[in-house]
Amino acid sequence: MNARSAPAGEERGIPLPERQAEIRPGEVHVWHGTLEASPDAVTPTEESRARRMGSPRRRREFLVARGALRRVLAGTLGIDPLLVPIVQGAHGKPRLGSDRRPPIGFNFSHSGDRFVVAIALGMEPGVDIERIRARRDLAGLARWSFSPAEQEEVAAAPEPMDAFYRVWSRKEAVIKADGRGIAIGLDRFDVNAGEPSALLDARWEGAAPGEAAHWSLHSLEAPSGYAAALAVRRPAVEVIVRVPPPPSG
């Protein structure tokens, strides 16, 4: 993976809304953080949406996560976090509601108390982070979520649980980058569990001949007990980690 780290000071929670380095074509910038700050950068519409959620935990989790995303995007755009124009795009994927050209694409994922954000210029990245938790029926879940080739690789891995979450995070990153979610068919493409990470084959509706060759799939550094991945439909990108994963604690 072609990745490098950029200076990030001592911030390891929600990044400050300061102007970040400009994103250049062919780059994907990545921020990690912890969902531990107060939700102070959300709009009234987002607060209203949170109130419709079932539990206090889910409400707070949504608000803190959305505030984290707004702060990262604000640093890229150089505007107040509350002015970041996040709108709902096709298939429910959030996007920036602006006429900027080339457009800025972004994606956000959180699990447990960790989050990751990916931002790119003229590309739509997909990113995923997963907290690794023991599963009683790993094989059954793999049958529902993975292609036959992926199931075989996970079952044969020395550490099937770790392999499962590597595949899971990579598949999530791919479907989020594609933008259609699970509608593309979880069994209609193959990723690997080893390194370097790769999209091996793509058979979904609308896939071009040799579709997998048009993609970059990267494992992301993650705290202990987590797996993370980044996908983008471009054969070669430079991944720049603006804020590395917070220390495990």
Beta strands, then each sheet from edge to edge (+ up, - down):
strand 1: 3-5
strand 2: 27-34
strand 3: 86-88
strand 4: 94-96
strand 5: 104-111
strand 6: 114-121
strand 7: 126-131
strand 8: 189-191
strand 9: 199-202
strand 10: 216-220
strand 11: 226-232
strand 12: 238-243
sheet 1: 1+ 12+ 2+ 6- 5+
sheet 2: 3+ 4-
sheet 3: 7+ 11- 10+
sheet 4: 8+ 9-
end
